[in-house]
Amino acid sequence: MNLSGLLGTLRGLSEYQAALAAVRTGQAGAPGFALRLLRAARIPVAAALSQDQAAPTLVIAARTDRAATVAEELTAWAPNARV
């Protein structure tokens, strides 16, 4: 399944553009910075960020089963990403 076509809608949101700008300028690494996303939005946002910036994107999961799910879902949202 390829869901990457839906990321255009996400990219059109001003909130996404603000998050992308924070990542690009290094503000995302500042103490207290957090996206505070709903669980359902985390993978699509990670996929879009990984495609919209030159640096690698690291997604951390608390459990190995969740990491496997994240990897599987990322391939649907970003088929060309190295997962």
N, C-alpha and C positions, 0 to 999 in steps of 0.2 A: 504494500500500500504506500502511495506517495502523497503526503499531505502538504508538501512544500508550497503548493500553489496558494494555500491559505495564509501564508506568512505575509503576503502583500498587505492584507487588511491590518495585521498587527503592526507592520512597519508604518502604516499611515497614522497611527495613534501618537498624539503628542507625548504621552507618557513613555512610550517606547523610544521615541527620539531623544527624550531627556535622559533616559537610562543609557542609551547608546553613546550620547555625548559624554556622560559621566565616565563610562568605561574608556572611551578614547582619550580623555584628558587625564586619566589616572585618579579621578575623584572617587571612583568606585572602590578603591583600596583604602580610603580614609576610614578611620574608626567611626563606627556608627552608621556607615552606609549599608543599606539593605534594601532590596527590592520589595520584600514582603509580598510575594506573589501567592495567589491561590495555588494549591497543588496542581490543578488542571492546567494552569498557565505556565508552569515552570519549564516544561520541556519545549513547548513552542518558542518561548522567549530565549532559552538557551540555544536552540537551533538557529533562530534569526540572528542573535548576537554572534554566533560562531561564523555565520556567513557574511556578516556586515563589518567585520573588523579583521585586520591582518594577523593579529596575535592569536595563539591558540586559546581555546575556551576550556576551562576545567569545571566539571560538574562533580560535586561531592555528594555522596549518599551515605546515610548513617548505617545502612545494613547491606550485606552482599546481595540479598534478594532484590532490594530496591535498586541497587546499582545495575543489576541485570535488566530490570524493567526499564530503567532510564536508557541504557544502551540500546535496547530493542526499540523503544519509542523514538529515540533520536534518529535512528535510521529511517523511520517513516517521515519525520519532519525535515530531515536534512540528508537525503539519500547519498549525496556526494561527500559528506563529512567522514573523516576518519574517526571511527568510534572504537 
